[in-house]
Amino acid sequence: MVGLVERWQRMGRCALLACGVVAGVAGLSGCASGGSGPSAGEPGGAVFTQSDEPEARRRARIRLELATNYFENGQTTVALDEVKQALVADPTYSDAFNLRGLIYLRLNEFGQAEESFRRALGLRSNDPNLLHNLGWLHCQQRKYAEADQSFVTALANPAYTARSKTLMARGLCQMEAGQVAEAEQSLLKAYELDAANPVVGYHLSSLLMRRNELTRAQFYIRRLNNSDFSNAETLWLGIKVERGLGDTVAMRQLGDQLRRRFPEARETGAYQRGAFNE
């Protein structure tokens, strides 16, 4: 589920969940959100600007900017060390706890990830980005009811601007839980808000194909395969949809693309073998 997302992200689009920012630095990867905006709602309710930012917060923020860059470049251990230094400088910095949670999530240290997200929420309660991250963590642990509760609470915040991100995560989690009808509704809502998101389009098409709603599946996968975000998986899904609809011309065109662009891909091998059930 996440592998597909990460490949699209390396293509230059933060595809899954419109990745946010940590205090103005670059977006983080995966289904979790790096962004929580300015550190409003922390102890004292302060919103710091450059002119009145305390020295401890300034040092922590610089460390966190470094940590974020290391995290995005895959230098997870170095990123974690910088986050620890940020929290030494300012133990009330919720963004640092959020990034620590994302790092532990990447390392599959789920207990420490949850503790970090809950520490962040303790400093900024009901923040929708933090709730989103906690929900995604629970989804990875197959705690689907807890995950859905966090997603629903995040979406209930009328000021939340990254709704498509959480609707997508909720839909993917519902698919994993076998809640197909609910997943379709979540992904459709995400698509309404961000029709250009390749992950939503792919999973909507895949879900509809499994339900034998091939004409609807064709709409989403054709749009994706005509965009810059097509890859071996999307082309292979498109081939299977067109085959189901009996459109041999479209099927052959997609197969030619698959062979030409991705000659070593697993999907290309399956296509050449005629293994359409793979």
VOBA-977848 format. One record per residue (C-alpha): residue number from 1; residue in one letter; z, y, x. Coordinates in Angstrom, 2 decimals, always signed. Example, Ala and Ser with C-alpha at 12.3 -4.5 7.8 and 13.67 -1.06 7.14 Angstrom:
REM residues 2
r pos->1, code->A, zz->+7.80, yy->-4.50, xx->+12.30 .
r pos->2, code->S, zz->+7.14, yy->-1.06, xx->+13.67 .
REM end
This chain:
REM residues 278
r pos->1, code->M, zz->+0.00, yy->+0.00, xx->+0.00 .
r pos->2, code->V, zz->+0.91, yy->+2.48, xx->+2.74 .
r pos->3, code->G, zz->-1.69, yy->+1.26, xx->+5.26 .
r pos->4, code->L, zz->-4.56, yy->+2.53, xx->+3.13 .
r pos->5, code->V, zz->-2.84, yy->+5.86, xx->+2.76 .
r pos->6, code->E, zz->-2.20, yy->+6.27, xx->+6.46 .
r pos->7, code->R, zz->-5.84, yy->+5.62, xx->+7.33 .
r pos->8, code->W, zz->-6.93, yy->+8.42, xx->+5.00 .
r pos->9, code->Q, zz->-4.29, yy->+10.70, xx->+6.49 .
r pos->10, code->R, zz->-5.66, yy->+10.11, xx->+9.98 .
r pos->11, code->M, zz->-9.01, yy->+11.30, xx->+8.61 .
r pos->12, code->G, zz->-7.45, yy->+14.74, xx->+8.26 .
r pos->13, code->R, zz->-6.15, yy->+14.82, xx->+4.67 .
r pos->14, code->C, zz->-2.51, yy->+14.40, xx->+3.80 .
r pos->15, code->A, zz->-3.71, yy->+12.14, xx->+1.04 .
r pos->16, code->L, zz->-0.56, yy->+10.62, xx->-0.26 .
r pos->17, code->L, zz->+1.78, yy->+12.96, xx->-1.93 .
r pos->18, code->A, zz->+0.41, yy->+16.29, xx->-0.79 .
r pos->19, code->C, zz->+2.80, yy->+16.14, xx->+2.12 .
r pos->20, code->G, zz->+5.09, yy->+19.12, xx->+2.23 .
r pos->21, code->V, zz->+6.47, yy->+21.02, xx->+5.19 .
r pos->22, code->V, zz->+9.77, yy->+21.14, xx->+6.96 .
r pos->23, code->A, zz->+10.80, yy->+24.79, xx->+7.14 .
r pos->24, code->G, zz->+7.20, yy->+25.88, xx->+7.60 .
r pos->25, code->V, zz->+6.09, yy->+23.31, xx->+10.16 .
r pos->26, code->A, zz->+3.28, yy->+20.83, xx->+9.69 .
r pos->27, code->G, zz->+3.22, yy->+18.14, xx->+7.01 .
r pos->28, code->L, zz->+4.69, yy->+14.70, xx->+7.49 .
r pos->29, code->S, zz->+3.01, yy->+11.39, xx->+6.86 .
r pos->30, code->G, zz->+3.31, yy->+8.57, xx->+4.39 .
r pos->31, code->C, zz->+4.41, yy->+8.57, xx->+0.79 .
r pos->32, code->A, zz->+7.50, yy->+10.57, xx->+1.53 .
r pos->33, code->S, zz->+7.51, yy->+14.33, xx->+1.60 .
r pos->34, code->G, zz->+8.48, yy->+16.30, xx->+4.65 .
r pos->35, code->G, zz->+8.88, yy->+19.47, xx->+2.69 .
r pos->36, code->S, zz->+11.90, yy->+20.94, xx->+1.10 .
r pos->37, code->G, zz->+11.01, yy->+24.59, xx->+1.47 .
r pos->38, code->P, zz->+13.49, yy->+27.16, xx->+2.75 .
r pos->39, code->S, zz->+17.04, yy->+25.98, xx->+3.05 .
r pos->40, code->A, zz->+18.21, yy->+27.52, xx->-0.20 .
r pos->41, code->G, zz->+21.17, yy->+25.97, xx->-1.96 .
r pos->42, code->E, zz->+22.93, yy->+24.93, xx->+1.22 .
r pos->43, code->P, zz->+26.55, yy->+25.93, xx->+1.83 .
r pos->44, code->G, zz->+27.00, yy->+29.47, xx->+0.62 .
r pos->45, code->G, zz->+23.61, yy->+29.44, xx->-1.12 .
r pos->46, code->A, zz->+22.08, yy->+31.35, xx->+1.80 .
r pos->47, code->V, zz->+18.39, yy->+31.86, xx->+2.23 .
r pos->48, code->F, zz->+17.89, yy->+32.84, xx->+5.85 .
r pos->49, code->T, zz->+15.13, yy->+35.12, xx->+7.10 .
r pos->50, code->Q, zz->+14.30, yy->+35.77, xx->+10.73 .
r pos->51, code->S, zz->+16.44, yy->+38.89, xx->+10.81 .
r pos->52, code->D, zz->+19.67, yy->+37.27, xx->+9.61 .
r pos->53, code->E, zz->+19.25, yy->+33.64, xx->+10.67 .
r pos->54, code->P, zz->+22.44, yy->+32.50, xx->+12.41 .
r pos->55, code->E, zz->+22.10, yy->+31.44, xx->+16.02 .
r pos->56, code->A, zz->+23.14, yy->+27.87, xx->+15.22 .
r pos->57, code->R, zz->+20.45, yy->+27.58, xx->+12.55 .
r pos->58, code->R, zz->+17.83, yy->+29.11, xx->+14.86 .
r pos->59, code->R, zz->+18.57, yy->+26.51, xx->+17.55 .
r pos->60, code->A, zz->+18.52, yy->+23.72, xx->+14.97 .
r pos->61, code->R, zz->+15.23, yy->+24.96, xx->+13.48 .
r pos->62, code->I, zz->+13.53, yy->+24.99, xx->+16.89 .
r pos->63, code->R, zz->+14.75, yy->+21.46, xx->+17.55 .
r pos->64, code->L, zz->+13.49, yy->+20.38, xx->+14.13 .
r pos->65, code->E, zz->+10.05, yy->+21.87, xx->+14.76 .
r pos->66, code->L, zz->+9.86, yy->+19.83, xx->+17.96 .
r pos->67, code->A, zz->+11.08, yy->+16.73, xx->+16.13 .
r pos->68, code->T, zz->+8.43, yy->+17.14, xx->+13.45 .
r pos->69, code->N, zz->+5.65, yy->+17.40, xx->+16.02 .
r pos->70, code->Y, zz->+6.89, yy->+14.28, xx->+17.80 .
r pos->71, code->F, zz->+7.17, yy->+12.43, xx->+14.50 .
r pos->72, code->E, zz->+3.63, yy->+13.31, xx->+13.49 .
r pos->73, code->N, zz->+2.37, yy->+12.12, xx->+16.89 .
r pos->74, code->G, zz->+4.09, yy->+8.76, xx->+16.48 .
r pos->75, code->Q, zz->+6.81, yy->+9.47, xx->+19.09 .
r pos->76, code->T, zz->+9.53, yy->+8.27, xx->+16.77 .
r pos->77, code->T, zz->+12.34, yy->+7.79, xx->+19.28 .
r pos->78, code->V, zz->+11.86, yy->+11.22, xx->+20.80 .
r pos->79, code->A, zz->+11.71, yy->+12.74, xx->+17.30 .
r pos->80, code->L, zz->+14.99, yy->+11.09, xx->+16.38 .
r pos->81, code->D, zz->+16.66, yy->+12.45, xx->+19.50 .
r pos->82, code->E, zz->+15.49, yy->+15.99, xx->+18.66 .
r pos->83, code->V, zz->+16.81, yy->+15.63, xx->+15.10 .
r pos->84, code->K, zz->+20.18, yy->+14.57, xx->+16.48 .
r pos->85, code->Q, zz->+20.21, yy->+17.67, xx->+18.65 .
r pos->86, code->A, zz->+19.33, yy->+19.80, xx->+15.62 .
r pos->87, code->L, zz->+22.28, yy->+18.38, xx->+13.71 .
r pos->88, code->V, zz->+24.60, yy->+18.98, xx->+16.65 .
r pos->89, code->A, zz->+23.54, yy->+22.63, xx->+16.53 .
r pos->90, code->D, zz->+23.88, yy->+22.86, xx->+12.74 .
r pos->91, code->P, zz->+25.49, yy->+19.96, xx->+10.83 .
r pos->92, code->T, zz->+24.68, yy->+21.68, xx->+7.50 .
r pos->93, code->Y, zz->+20.90, yy->+21.66, xx->+7.96 .
r pos->94, code->S, zz->+19.52, yy->+19.59, xx->+5.08 .
r pos->95, code->D, zz->+15.95, yy->+19.61, xx->+6.41 .
r pos->96, code->A, zz->+17.17, yy->+17.83, xx->+9.54 .
r pos->97, code->F, zz->+18.83, yy->+15.12, xx->+7.45 .
r pos->98, code->N, zz->+15.60, yy->+14.79, xx->+5.47 .
r pos->99, code->L, zz->+13.52, yy->+14.26, xx->+8.59 .
r pos->100, code->R, zz->+16.12, yy->+11.84, xx->+9.93 .
r pos->101, code->G, zz->+15.68, yy->+9.87, xx->+6.72 .
r pos->102, code->L, zz->+11.90, yy->+9.80, xx->+7.15 .
r pos->103, code->I, zz->+12.27, yy->+8.58, xx->+10.72 .
r pos->104, code->Y, zz->+14.61, yy->+5.76, xx->+9.70 .
r pos->105, code->L, zz->+12.26, yy->+4.92, xx->+6.83 .
r pos->106, code->R, zz->+9.42, yy->+4.51, xx->+9.33 .
r pos->107, code->L, zz->+11.69, yy->+2.28, xx->+11.42 .
r pos->108, code->N, zz->+12.58, yy->+0.20, xx->+8.32 .
r pos->109, code->E, zz->+16.23, yy->+1.13, xx->+8.80 .
r pos->110, code->F, zz->+16.70, yy->+1.53, xx->+5.06 .
r pos->111, code->G, zz->+20.46, yy->+1.90, xx->+5.02 .
r pos->112, code->Q, zz->+20.43, yy->+4.76, xx->+7.50 .
r pos->113, code->A, zz->+17.45, yy->+6.34, xx->+5.74 .
r pos->114, code->E, zz->+19.32, yy->+6.35, xx->+2.43 .
r pos->115, code->E, zz->+22.44, yy->+7.79, xx->+4.03 .
r pos->116, code->S, zz->+20.33, yy->+10.59, xx->+5.52 .
r pos->117, code->F, zz->+18.59, yy->+11.45, xx->+2.25 .
r pos->118, code->R, zz->+21.89, yy->+11.45, xx->+0.40 .
r pos->119, code->R, zz->+23.43, yy->+13.74, xx->+3.03 .
r pos->120, code->A, zz->+20.47, yy->+16.10, xx->+2.52 .
r pos->121, code->L, zz->+20.96, yy->+15.97, xx->-1.25 .
r pos->122, code->G, zz->+24.65, yy->+16.69, xx->-0.79 .
r pos->123, code->L, zz->+23.64, yy->+19.95, xx->+0.87 .
r pos->124, code->R, zz->+20.84, yy->+20.74, xx->-1.58 .
r pos->125, code->S, zz->+21.52, yy->+18.85, xx->-4.79 .
r pos->126, code->N, zz->+18.67, yy->+17.88, xx->-7.11 .
r pos->127, code->D, zz->+16.00, yy->+19.11, xx->-4.70 .
r pos->128, code->P, zz->+12.84, yy->+17.40, xx->-6.05 .
r pos->129, code->N, zz->+11.34, yy->+16.72, xx->-2.61 .
r pos->130, code->L, zz->+14.51, yy->+14.99, xx->-1.50 .
r pos->131, code->L, zz->+14.70, yy->+13.03, xx->-4.75 .
r pos->132, code->H, zz->+11.10, yy->+12.02, xx->-4.23 .
r pos->133, code->N, zz->+11.90, yy->+10.68, xx->-0.76 .
r pos->134, code->L, zz->+14.90, yy->+8.76, xx->-2.04 .
r pos->135, code->G, zz->+12.73, yy->+7.29, xx->-4.79 .
r pos->136, code->W, zz->+10.09, yy->+6.17, xx->-2.31 .
r pos->137, code->L, zz->+12.75, yy->+4.59, xx->-0.13 .
r pos->138, code->H, zz->+14.07, yy->+2.62, xx->-3.11 .
r pos->139, code->C, zz->+10.54, yy->+1.53, xx->-3.93 .
r pos->140, code->Q, zz->+10.17, yy->+0.08, xx->-0.43 .
r pos->141, code->Q, zz->+13.37, yy->-1.84, xx->-1.07 .
r pos->142, code->R, zz->+12.00, yy->-3.10, xx->-4.42 .
r pos->143, code->K, zz->+14.77, yy->-1.23, xx->-6.24 .
r pos->144, code->Y, zz->+12.27, yy->-0.18, xx->-8.86 .
r pos->145, code->A, zz->+14.67, yy->+1.10, xx->-11.53 .
r pos->146, code->E, zz->+16.50, yy->+3.32, xx->-9.03 .
r pos->147, code->A, zz->+13.19, yy->+4.55, xx->-7.65 .
r pos->148, code->D, zz->+11.92, yy->+5.49, xx->-11.09 .
r pos->149, code->Q, zz->+15.08, yy->+7.36, xx->-11.89 .
r pos->150, code->S, zz->+14.67, yy->+9.53, xx->-8.79 .
r pos->151, code->F, zz->+11.00, yy->+10.20, xx->-9.56 .
r pos->152, code->V, zz->+11.77, yy->+11.12, xx->-13.17 .
r pos->153, code->T, zz->+14.53, yy->+13.50, xx->-12.08 .
r pos->154, code->A, zz->+12.24, yy->+15.17, xx->-9.56 .
r pos->155, code->L, zz->+9.49, yy->+15.59, xx->-12.16 .
r pos->156, code->A, zz->+11.94, yy->+17.08, xx->-14.65 .
r pos->157, code->N, zz->+12.42, yy->+20.12, xx->-12.42 .
r pos->158, code->P, zz->+10.22, yy->+22.84, xx->-13.97 .
r pos->159, code->A, zz->+9.93, yy->+24.66, xx->-10.64 .
r pos->160, code->Y, zz->+8.56, yy->+21.60, xx->-8.79 .
r pos->161, code->T, zz->+5.06, yy->+22.34, xx->-7.52 .
r pos->162, code->A, zz->+4.21, yy->+18.99, xx->-5.91 .
r pos->163, code->R, zz->+4.14, yy->+16.99, xx->-9.12 .
r pos->164, code->S, zz->+0.93, yy->+15.11, xx->-8.28 .
r pos->165, code->K, zz->+2.62, yy->+13.74, xx->-5.18 .
r pos->166, code->T, zz->+5.50, yy->+12.26, xx->-7.13 .
r pos->167, code->L, zz->+3.32, yy->+11.04, xx->-9.99 .
r pos->168, code->M, zz->+1.24, yy->+9.17, xx->-7.42 .
r pos->169, code->A, zz->+4.26, yy->+7.62, xx->-5.76 .
r pos->170, code->R, zz->+5.65, yy->+6.66, xx->-9.14 .
r pos->171, code->G, zz->+2.36, yy->+5.02, xx->-10.10 .
r pos->172, code->L, zz->+2.15, yy->+3.05, xx->-6.87 .
r pos->173, code->C, zz->+5.74, yy->+1.93, xx->-7.28 .
r pos->174, code->Q, zz->+5.11, yy->+0.88, xx->-10.88 .
r pos->175, code->M, zz->+2.11, yy->-1.16, xx->-9.72 .
r pos->176, code->E, zz->+4.33, yy->-2.93, xx->-7.20 .
r pos->177, code->A, zz->+6.83, yy->-3.62, xx->-10.00 .
r pos->178, code->G, zz->+4.09, yy->-5.13, xx->-12.19 .
r pos->179, code->Q, zz->+4.32, yy->-2.29, xx->-14.72 .
r pos->180, code->V, zz->+0.57, yy->-1.92, xx->-15.07 .
r pos->181, code->A, zz->+0.40, yy->+0.20, xx->-18.23 .
r pos->182, code->E, zz->+3.04, yy->+2.61, xx->-16.92 .
r pos->183, code->A, zz->+1.29, yy->+2.79, xx->-13.54 .
r pos->184, code->E, zz->-1.99, yy->+3.71, xx->-15.20 .
r pos->185, code->Q, zz->-0.37, yy->+6.59, xx->-17.07 .
r pos->186, code->S, zz->+1.32, yy->+7.93, xx->-13.93 .
r pos->187, code->L, zz->-1.87, yy->+7.74, xx->-11.88 .
r pos->188, code->L, zz->-3.92, yy->+9.36, xx->-14.64 .
r pos->189, code->K, zz->-1.49, yy->+12.28, xx->-14.72 .
r pos->190, code->A, zz->-1.68, yy->+12.54, xx->-10.92 .
r pos->191, code->Y, zz->-5.48, yy->+12.50, xx->-11.14 .
r pos->192, code->E, zz->-5.43, yy->+15.34, xx->-13.66 .
r pos->193, code->L, zz->-3.52, yy->+17.45, xx->-11.16 .
r pos->194, code->D, zz->-5.43, yy->+16.40, xx->-8.02 .
r pos->195, code->A, zz->-8.74, yy->+14.71, xx->-8.81 .
r pos->196, code->A, zz->-9.83, yy->+14.91, xx->-5.16 .
r pos->197, code->N, zz->-7.00, yy->+12.70, xx->-3.93 .
r pos->198, code->P, zz->-8.61, yy->+9.48, xx->-2.64 .
r pos->199, code->V, zz->-5.50, yy->+7.33, xx->-2.99 .
r pos->200, code->V, zz->-5.16, yy->+8.05, xx->-6.69 .
r pos->201, code->G, zz->-8.86, yy->+7.41, xx->-7.32 .
r pos->202, code->Y, zz->-8.82, yy->+4.14, xx->-5.39 .
r pos->203, code->H, zz->-5.75, yy->+2.71, xx->-7.09 .
r pos->204, code->L, zz->-6.88, yy->+3.80, xx->-10.55 .
r pos->205, code->S, zz->-10.19, yy->+2.04, xx->-10.03 .
r pos->206, code->S, zz->-8.52, yy->-1.07, xx->-8.64 .
r pos->207, code->L, zz->-6.06, yy->-1.22, xx->-11.52 .
r pos->208, code->L, zz->-8.80, yy->-0.79, xx->-14.13 .
r pos->209, code->M, zz->-10.98, yy->-3.44, xx->-12.50 .
r pos->210, code->R, zz->-8.14, yy->-5.94, xx->-12.68 .
r pos->211, code->R, zz->-7.90, yy->-5.18, xx->-16.40 .
r pos->212, code->N, zz->-11.69, yy->-5.69, xx->-16.69 .
r pos->213, code->E, zz->-12.25, yy->-2.06, xx->-17.72 .
r pos->214, code->L, zz->-15.21, yy->-1.90, xx->-15.41 .
r pos->215, code->T, zz->-16.96, yy->+1.19, xx->-16.75 .
r pos->216, code->R, zz->-13.81, yy->+3.24, xx->-16.31 .
r pos->217, code->A, zz->-13.22, yy->+1.70, xx->-12.87 .
r pos->218, code->Q, zz->-16.79, yy->+2.63, xx->-11.91 .
r pos->219, code->F, zz->-16.18, yy->+6.30, xx->-12.69 .
r pos->220, code->Y, zz->-13.31, yy->+6.63, xx->-10.20 .
r pos->221, code->I, zz->-14.71, yy->+4.49, xx->-7.40 .
r pos->222, code->R, zz->-18.18, yy->+6.05, xx->-7.53 .
r pos->223, code->R, zz->-16.67, yy->+9.50, xx->-7.22 .
r pos->224, code->L, zz->-14.62, yy->+8.37, xx->-4.24 .
r pos->225, code->N, zz->-17.51, yy->+6.61, xx->-2.51 .
r pos->226, code->N, zz->-19.62, yy->+9.76, xx->-2.88 .
r pos->227, code->S, zz->-16.96, yy->+11.79, xx->-1.05 .
r pos->228, code->D, zz->-15.96, yy->+12.14, xx->+2.61 .
r pos->229, code->F, zz->-13.04, yy->+9.76, xx->+2.06 .
r pos->230, code->S, zz->-14.96, yy->+6.55, xx->+1.50 .
r pos->231, code->N, zz->-14.09, yy->+3.68, xx->+3.83 .
r pos->232, code->A, zz->-14.55, yy->-0.08, xx->+4.04 .
r pos->233, code->E, zz->-11.97, yy->-0.73, xx->+1.32 .
r pos->234, code->T, zz->-13.44, yy->+1.75, xx->-1.15 .
r pos->235, code->L, zz->-16.97, yy->+0.51, xx->-0.58 .
r pos->236, code->W, zz->-15.86, yy->-3.09, xx->-1.05 .
r pos->237, code->L, zz->-14.10, yy->-2.21, xx->-4.29 .
r pos->238, code->G, zz->-17.22, yy->-0.37, xx->-5.42 .
r pos->239, code->I, zz->-19.36, yy->-3.42, xx->-4.67 .
r pos->240, code->K, zz->-17.11, yy->-5.63, xx->-6.79 .
r pos->241, code->V, zz->-17.11, yy->-3.16, xx->-9.67 .
r pos->242, code->E, zz->-20.91, yy->-2.81, xx->-9.62 .
r pos->243, code->R, zz->-21.27, yy->-6.59, xx->-9.41 .
r pos->244, code->G, zz->-19.08, yy->-6.97, xx->-12.47 .
r pos->245, code->L, zz->-21.27, yy->-4.51, xx->-14.34 .
r pos->246, code->G, zz->-24.46, yy->-6.25, xx->-13.19 .
r pos->247, code->D, zz->-25.84, yy->-3.23, xx->-11.29 .
r pos->248, code->T, zz->-27.47, yy->-5.06, xx->-8.39 .
r pos->249, code->V, zz->-29.19, yy->-1.93, xx->-7.05 .
r pos->250, code->A, zz->-25.93, yy->+0.02, xx->-6.67 .
r pos->251, code->M, zz->-24.24, yy->-3.08, xx->-5.31 .
r pos->252, code->R, zz->-26.91, yy->-3.52, xx->-2.62 .
r pos->253, code->Q, zz->-26.77, yy->+0.16, xx->-1.65 .
r pos->254, code->L, zz->-23.02, yy->-0.01, xx->-1.16 .
r pos->255, code->G, zz->-23.38, yy->-3.26, xx->+0.78 .
r pos->256, code->D, zz->-25.88, yy->-1.60, xx->+3.13 .
r pos->257, code->Q, zz->-23.42, yy->+1.24, xx->+3.73 .
r pos->258, code->L, zz->-20.62, yy->-1.21, xx->+4.37 .
r pos->259, code->R, zz->-22.61, yy->-3.15, xx->+6.98 .
r pos->260, code->R, zz->-23.93, yy->-0.03, xx->+8.68 .
r pos->261, code->R, zz->-20.70, yy->+1.95, xx->+8.85 .
r pos->262, code->F, zz->-18.08, yy->-0.78, xx->+9.21 .
r pos->263, code->P, zz->-19.79, yy->-3.81, xx->+10.83 .
r pos->264, code->E, zz->-16.48, yy->-5.28, xx->+12.11 .
r pos->265, code->A, zz->-14.40, yy->-4.72, xx->+8.99 .
r pos->266, code->R, zz->-12.81, yy->-7.62, xx->+7.12 .
r pos->267, code->E, zz->-14.49, yy->-6.38, xx->+3.94 .
r pos->268, code->T, zz->-17.92, yy->-6.58, xx->+5.59 .
r pos->269, code->G, zz->-17.33, yy->-10.18, xx->+6.51 .
r pos->270, code->A, zz->-16.25, yy->-10.98, xx->+2.96 .
r pos->271, code->Y, zz->-19.35, yy->-9.28, xx->+1.56 .
r pos->272, code->Q, zz->-21.67, yy->-11.22, xx->+3.85 .
r pos->273, code->R, zz->-19.98, yy->-14.49, xx->+2.84 .
r pos->274, code->G, zz->-20.19, yy->-13.58, xx->-0.83 .
r pos->275, code->A, zz->-16.41, yy->-13.89, xx->-1.07 .
r pos->276, code->F, zz->-16.00, yy->-11.48, xx->-3.94 .
r pos->277, code->N, zz->-12.56, yy->-12.72, xx->-4.91 .
r pos->278, code->E, zz->-11.02, yy->-11.61, xx->-1.61 .
REM end
